Amino acid sequence: MATPDPRQQLDHLAAQLDELGAVLARLLDENRSLRTSQEQLMGERAALLSKNEQARSRVEAMILRLKSMEQNA
């Protein structure tokens, strides 16, 4: 079996490096996008939790008022 030409080996390595560079760039972009989405979703979650807590408080207050009205009747 003949040994590959050093120039061919170098060209092959250069092509692999270019391919790895492209993959790295794509993964970095994807990671950045995912982090942005995660931050947005966390913000939305916090807002929804806050609204949920406000609704719970209002419902509890209404229940207390209804119980109070029931006792006064």
MARFI-332546 format. One record per residue: x, y, z of N, C-alpha, C in turn. Coordinates in steps of 0.05 Angstrom, whole numbers, plus 5000, padded with zeros to 4 digits. Each point is the difference from the previous one (the first is absolute). Last residue first. Example, Ala and Ser with C-alpha at 12.3 -4.5 7.8 and 13.67 -1.06 7.14 Angstrom:
// residues 2
525749555142501650245001498550225014
500648854999498250245000501850245000
// end
This chain:
// residues 73
349157416139497349964990498349855019
509550185009498450235007497149974992
506549344979499850015029498250245008
502049894909498449785009499650005030
505850634960497250064993498149785010
509249865010499250215018497050074995
504149394943499649885026499050205020
502350314915497649844999499449865026
508050494992497750185000497449854999
508049514993499750115027497650195002
502249654916499049795017499650105028
504050574938497249974994498849795018
509250125006498650235011497049984995
505549354961500049975029498550235013
501550074909498049795005499849955030
506550614971497450114996497849795006
509049725004499450195022497250124997
503349454931499549845024499250185023
502750414921497349884997499349845024
508750364996498050215003497149894999
507149414983499950075028498050225005
501649764911498749785014499750065030
505050594947497150034994498449785015
509349955006499150245014496950034996
504449324952499949935028498950245017
501650154909497749835004499749915029
507650504975497650174998497549835005
508149554998499950175023497550175000
501949494924499249835022499650165026
503550434923497149944997499049835023
509250164997498550255006497049964998
505549294975500150035029498650265009
500949824908498049825012500150025031
506350494951497350104994497949835014
509049725005499550245016497250124996
502649274946499749915028499550255018
501950144909497349895004499649925029
508550294978498150224998497249915004
506749354996500250165025498150235000
500749484922498749855021500150155027
504650364926497150024995498549855023
509349955000499250275006497050034997
503749184975500250035029499150285008
500849824908497749855012499950035030
507450364954497550154994497649875012
508149555009500150255015497550164996
501249234948499349935027500050255018
502850094910497149945001499249945029
509150144985498550254996497049955002
505749255002500250165025498450264997
500649454925498349885020500150165026
505750274931497350054993498049895020
509249815011499450285005497250084993
502949134979499750035029499450305007
502149814911497449885007499450035030
508450274968497950184990497349905008
507249455020500050235017497950204991
501449254947498749925025499950245019
504650124920497249984994498549925026
509350025004499050284997496949994995
504649185003499850125027498950284999
501749584918497849865014499650125028
507350294949497550114989497649875014
508449675024499750285009497450124990
502449154968499349995029499550285011
503149944913497249915001499149985029
509050194985498450234991497049935001
506549335018499750195022498350244993
498549034956501650234995499750205023
498348955018498850244987502050224997
502848964998499550215020498950244986
498748974966501750244997499250205021
499648895000498350245000501850255000
// end
